[in-house]
Amino acid sequence: MYIITFKSNFMRKFLTPILIAASIPMLAQAEHPGEAVFKQYCSACHGMNGEGAGNGAFPPLRNSEWVRGDKRIIAQILLHGVKGKISVYNKEYDLHMPSQGALSDQQKVDVLNYVRKTWSHDKSDDFTLEKLEVEKKRSAGREEAWEAIKLKYLFDPPGPLQDLIMYEYSGKWEQMPDFSQLEPESAEEESYGKISFRNIRRDKPFGVVWEGVLPIPQTGVTEFELGSSDGAILYINGKEVAAQNEIRNYNISERMIAKVPLNKGNHQFRLEYFNNTGSKTVLLRYTAPGNGRRLLSDDPGRVKDRTMPTIDLTPAEGQTRIYNNFIAGNSSRGIAIGYPHKLNVSYSTESCSLNQIWRGKFISGGLHWTGRGQGRQAPMSNYRVQLTKEAEATWFSEGQPCEVQYKGYRKDASGNPTLRYMVDGLMVSEVLTPSPTGFTREISYEGTVENQTTLLLNKTQGEPNVLGGKLVITPGEGVEVTQNQQSYIAVIKPNSPKTLTFTYTWKN
C-alpha cells in the first residue's frame, strides 16, 4: 500500500481528481443503439461484419453502393423491403428482403444510422424520427416491396445521355493517354444515363471512356462545365470542347467552361477520364436551350458547398497583370501573367520554366481571395496548352536537369515583366511580347557557357514545332533547334547568340 502526503493545498487540489479517476476501472465503450438491433434482426443475412452471410449468398453491406448512397433509400427498404434483381458491389442477387415491420420507428432509425456509420463514409447519426416520418408519408399507401431499379431513380432520376457505353482500362498515367491505342478490359452498358462511378470498384489507377448520344432539344449555344480528379476530356461530335489533362485535386471552382453551338437533335458524346491517385471524381453539367441546367454526371456532393465566387482578374486592354499564387497545372510555386491581346501564361518558379499558355480570360481570384483561400486556381479559358507538368525540368546540361534558381522579375514602364533566374551559373532574363497573332519569347543570358545547355520547347506529339495543336514555334535567326528523342529543344553552345528569340503563333 502506498501512502501519499501532499505538501501544499495546490498539489492536493491538482492531483486528487487524477488519482481518484485512476482508481476507477475503465468503463467499456458504450454500444451504438443500432448495433443490438442489427445483430438481432439483420446479421443472419448480412453477416456480423457486413460482408454477407452464406459465403456470399446474401448481399454485403460493406462496400455496398446502396449503403454509401442516399440514406433515404435505406429507410424505404426498411419500410417496404426490396425484391427482384439487385446489383451490389458488381454482383447480382435475386432475393426478396421483407419490410422490417417488427422494428419500432426508433429501432429503424438506430439501425440505419449504425449501418451507415459502420459501412459508409458517413460518421454522423443524423437520420432522425422526423426524417423517417417524411419517408413514411412519401411512400404512404405502398403495399409491395420496392424493385431495385425504381429505388435507384427515386431520388436521383436518370440522366439525359442515351445509348451510353462505359469502357474500362487498366493503367497508370500522369497525362491523358491515347485510348484509341489501348484495349479496354471491359465494356458495360450504362442505362443510368449519367457519367457515374457506381459500377467501378477499383482503388488502383485506371482509365474510363464513356460514349453515347446527347439529345439537344433546341438549336442554340450549349454550355458545358467540367471538373475532375484526375484528368478528363469532353468531346462533342468528335471535337474536343473541354479538357483537364493533368493530375489534379478536384475543386468545383476550377471547372472548365465551354460554350458550343449545337443544332436541335442527337449529338455524339465522348468523355475520357483517368485516375492516378486519390479520389475518383467527375462533375459534368450542361445548360442547353429549352432544357435548363442539368447534371450529366453524378453530383460530387461532398464539395458542392465549396463553390467560390468568380473574381475576374483579366487585365484591361493594353495592361499586364501578375498573379502570384497556387495555379492548377503548375508547381507549388508559380506565377501567372495576363498580357494584352488576351494572352496568358504561367511559369513554374520552381523549375524556372514556361509552364502553360492560354488565350481569352485570365484567371479568377475567387478561390484564394475568399475564406481560407485553399487549393489551386485554374485558368478561366479552355483554349490552353500545357507545356510541362508541375515542376518538370526544362533546362538541361549534358542531358541532366540544370540547377536553377528563381531571381524574381522586373517591370518595364508598361508593366511588362522580365523574369530572371540562374541556370548553371548563367544569369537568364526572359520576356514575352504579345501580339494579335501570338507572342515573341526573348531569352537572354549573361555568363560563359561551359557545357552545352538545352531548353525544352515542346514534348512532341506529331509536328515537333506545334504546341498542343494550337501554337506554332518559329526560332529566330541564329537559334539552333533540334529534335531529341521526343523533345523539341533549343541548343545553347559557347558560340551561340546571347539572345534567343522564338515566335509563337496561334494556328486558329
N, C-alpha and C positions, 0 to 999 in steps of 0.2 A: 504494500500500500504506500502510495506517495502522498506526503503532506506538503501543501504549497502555502507559503506565507507571503502575503502581499505587503510590500514596504510602503505603499502610498495609496491614497484614495483613487488616484488616476489609474494605477495598474489594476486595482480591484474593479473599477468600472469598465475598463477596456477588455480585460481578459476573462472576466466571469462569464459573459454571454458566450464566448467562444468555447470555453471549457464545458459549459452546460450543453451546447449544441453537439460537441464532440462525444459526449457521453450518451447521447440518444441514438439508438440504432437507426440506420437509414431506412426510410420507407420505400417500398417497391414503387416503381413508376406507375402512375395511375393508368389504367387501361382505357383506351378510347371507347366511348359508349357504344359505338357501332361495331366494335370488334367482337363482342359476345354475340350480337345479332348475326354477324357474318358466320361465325363458327357454327352456330346452331342451325341456320337456315340456308346458307349459301355454299359452305365449304364442301359439302358432299358432291357437288357438281363442279365447282370451280377450283377446288383444292385449297388446302390451308395456306399455301404460298402463292395462290393466284395463278398457277400455271396450268390449271385444268386437270380434273380428275380422270381416272380411267385411262392412263397413259395416252392422253391426248384425244380421248373420245369426246370430251366436253371442252367447250371453248375457254381459253385462258382470259384472265383479266390483266395480267402483267403484259405490257407492251401492246395492249389492245387499243386500236384507234377509237373504239366505242367508249372506252373509259377515259381516254385522253381528250375526247371531243366534248361536245356540248352536254353539260350535266343535266339539262332538261330532258334529253333523250333517255338518260338512265332513269330519271323519275317516271317517264312514260312507260318504260319497260317494267319497273316495279309496280306501276298501277295496272297495266294491262297485259304484260308479257309480250313475247315476240315469237313468231312461228315462221316456218319455211326456211329457205336457204339464206345463210348469212355468212359473210366472209370476215374472218378475224385473223389478223396477222398473217395474211397471204394463204390461209387455209379455209376451205369452205365446209360449213356444217349445215345439216338439215335436221334440226331438232325443234322442239316446242318447249319454250320456257314459260311456265304459267305465271299469272299475276301473283303478287305476294300479298294477297288479301288477308292472310293471317297476321301480318305485321300491323302494328298501330302506326299512325301517321308519324309519331316521334321516332319509332324504330326505322321507318323508311328513310327519314331524314338522316338519322345517325349512321345507318349502313351506307347510304350514298356518300356522305362525307368521308367515311372511313375508307371506302374503296377508292375514291378519288385521291385522298391524302396518301394512301399506301402505294397505288399503282399509276399515278399520273404526276405531271409537273405541278399540279395544284395542291399546295400545302395548307390551304385555308379551310375552315369549317364554315363556309358562308352560305350553304344551302339551308334554308330555314323552313319552318312550318308555313309561313306566309307564301313562300315561293312554291311549295308543294301544293298549296291551295289554288294557286294560279294554274298549275298544270292539271289539277283535277277539273277545274272549270273549262280549260282548253279542250279536254277530251271527254267532257260530260256526255253521257248517253252512249259511249262506246261500249260494246258488249263483247267484242272479239279481240284477239291478240293482234298486235301490230305486225305487218310484214316489214322486213328489214329495209327494203327499197323505199317504202313510204316514210319510215322513220328517218332515213338518211336525208330526205329532202324536206322534212317537216319544218326545220328552222333555217335551212340553207338550200334554197331552191337551185336546181341545176343551172349551169351557165349556158351562154348562147352558142358556144362552139359546137359544130356538128362534125360527124364522122371523124372524131378525134382518135388518133393512134399515138401511143407512147412507146418510144424505142429507148431501151436502156443499155448503157455502155459501161464497161469496166475500164478504169484507168485513172491516172493521177496527172493533172495538168496545172500549169501556172497561168496559162492563157488559153483562150478558146481553141480547141483542136479542130481539124477539118474532119467533121463527122462523115463526110462522103467517102473518106478513105478508111473508115473503121467499120467493123462488123458488129451489129448490135447483139447483145446477149439474149435479149427478149423483145417481143413486141406485144403490146396489150391494148385492146380497145378500151377507151375511156368514155363510158356512157354518161359520166357526170357532167360533161360539157364545160369543164374548167381545168386550168392547169393546177395540178394537185400532186402532193407527195404522199397521199393516203396509201398508195399501193407500193411505196418504196420503203424498204426497211433497212437499207444499207447505212451503216455508220462510217464505212470507209469511203474514200474518194470515188466518184462516179460521174457519169455524164448522162444526160437525157435529151431527147429530141421529141417534141410534140408536133404533130402535123394534123391539120384538119381544115375545116371551112368556117369562115366568119361571115355570117349574113349581115349586110348593112341595109337598113330599112329605107333610107332616103339618100339621094345624092348630095354631097357636100363634103366639108372638111371633118375628118375624124381625128380626135386627139388621143394618143396613146401615152400611158405613164408606165415606166418600167423601173423596178428596183430589185436588187438581188444580192444574195450572198452564196456563192461567189459570182461567177460571170454568167451573163445571159445576153443573147442577141435575138431580136424580133425581126422576122421577115414577113412582109405582106406582098403577095403576088410575086414572090421571088426576089424582092428588093429589100435590102436592109434599111430599117426605119429607126431603130433604137438599139444601142449596144452598150453594155458594160462588160468589157472583155477581160478584166483582170481580177485577181483575188482581192476581195474587199469584204468588210463587215457591212451588213445591211443597215441602212438608216433611211427612213422614209423621206427625209429632206434631201437626199442625194439621188432621188429617182430621175431618170431621163424622161424628157417630154418631147414628143414628136407629133407634128400635125401633117396628116396625109389626106390629100383629096381622093375620095373614093366614090364611085358610082353606086347607085342602088343595085343590090344583088349579092351574090356569093363571091367571096374573095379567098384566095389561097392563104392559109395561115401556117406559120412555122416558128417555133421558139426553140432555140438551142440553149442548153444550160450545162454548166459543170460545177461540181462541188469539190474543193480541195481539202479544206479543214473547216471545223466549226459547224454551225447550224446550216441546214439547207432551207433556203428562203427565196421565194419569188413573189413579188407583188406586180401584177399586170392588170391595168384598168384602162377602159376606153370610154370616150364620150362621143357618141355618134348622133347626127341629126335625127330627130324623131325617136330616139331611144334613151336619151339621158346618159348619166354617168353610171357605168356598171363594172363590176369586177369580172375579169377573165381568169382569175386565179383564186385560190383560197385566200382568205384575208389573214395576213400575219398579224393577228390582233395584239400580240404582245408588245408591238411598238407603235400602234396606231395613235396613241396619245402623245407620241413624241413629235408630232408634226410641228415644224418650225415655220415662222412667217418668212416670206421671201423679202429680202432686203437687197434689191438690185444694185450692185456696185459697178455696173457698166459705166465707164467714163463718158463724159460728154464729148461730142465730136471735137476732134483736134487735141484732146487731152490724153494723158497717160496716168494709169492708176496702178499702185502696187499693193498687193495683199499678202502679208506675212502670216501664215497660219497653217493648220493641217489641211492638206488638199488631197482629195481622193485620187488614187493613181500615182501619188508622189511619195517620196520618203517621209520620214518623221520630221525632217527639217526641209521645208520647201518654201518657195516664193512664187506667187502668180503675178503676172503683169498684163494689164489690159491696155492695148495701144489704140491709136486711131485706126480707121478703116476696119473696125470690128475684128482686129487681130488680137489673139490672146495666147499666152504661153505660160508654162510653169517650169521652173528649174528645181532640181534637187540640189540644195546647197550642201548636201552630204557627199554626193559624188561629183558635184560641180558639172552637171550635165543638163542640157535642154531635154526636158522630160516629156512634155506633151504640148500639142499645138491645137487650137480650135478657133473657129471664127463665129461671129454672132455675138450674143450676150456674153458678159464676162463671168461673174460669179456672184453668189448671194452671201451676204453676211449674216443671214438669219440663224444659221446653226451655231456660230461662235459668238454672236452678239446677243443671244437670248439664253436666259437661265445660266447653267454652268458651262455652256459652250463646249461640250464634249463631242468627239467624232471628227470625221473628215468631210469637208465640203466638196461636192462635185461641181465641175463647170456647169454653166447654165445653157450650154449648147450641145446638141448631139453630133454636130459636124466636127468631130475631134479625131486627132491622130495621136496614138500613144507610141512614143519613140522607144522608151525603156520602161522597165518596171521598177518602181520604188528607187532604191539606192544602187541600182545596177551600174557598174563601171562603164564609162565611155572613153576614157583616156587610157592608153596602153603604151608601155615602153618595153621593147623586145618581147612582145607577146604577153607581158604581165601587167595587171592593173597598176596604174601610176599612183603614187602618193599625192593626194590633192588636199588643198586647204582653202576654204572659202574666205575671202577678204572683204566681203560687203560690196556695196555699189555706190557710184557717184552719179548724180543727175546733172544733165546739161540745163541750159536756160529754159528749154521747152518741157523739162521734166522727164526726158527720156533717160533711163538708167543705163550705165555701163557697169556690168558685173565684173568683178576682179577676183581672181583666185590663183593659187600656186599649183603648178603641175611639175613635179620632179625638178624643182629649182627654177622653173620658168615662171615669170610673172605674166599671167594671161589676162587680157581685157577683152570682153565680149559685149557687143552692142547690136541690137536689131533695129532696122529702119523699115517701118511698114509702108506699103503702097496699096493701091486699089486691087492689084492682081496678086499680092503676096507679101514678101518682105525680103530684105537683104540681111544676111548674117555676117558680121565682120569680126574676126578673131585676130587680135594682135598679141605678140609675145615679146618679152624682154629677157635677155639672158642667152646663154650658149647652149645649143642643142648638142649634147654629147652622145646620146643614143637615139636611134630612130624612134620617133613618137608617132602614134596614130590616134585619130579621133573617129569614133564610130558615128557615122552619119545615118545609117539605116540597116536594120536587120532585114535582109532582102527576102521578099516573098513575091516572085515574079520579076518585074523590072527593077534592077538594083537602085536606080536613081528616083524611084517613085515611092513616097511615104504613104502607106495605108491606102493606096489607090487615089489619093487626094492631092498630094503635093509633089511637084517635080523639082528635084535638086539640080542646079546647074553650077558647077565650080567656076570661080573666076580665073582670070589669066594667071598662069604660073602655078596654080594649085594642082598638086598631084593627087589623083584619087585612083583607087583600085578596088577590086572585089576580092576579099579574102574569105574563103570558105563561103559562109552565108551572110557576110557582112560587107557593106559598102563603106569604105573608110577613106579619110584624108590622111596623107602621109607627110610628116614633117621631118626633114633631114637638116644636117648642118648648113646646107646651102639653100634651104627653102626661103621663100619670101617671108618677111617679118609680119606681114598681114595677109591672112587668108580670107577670101571673100566667097560667099555662096549665095545664090539667089534661089528662093523657094517660091514657086508659082502654083496657084490653085488650078487644078485641072478643069473645074467647072464651078 
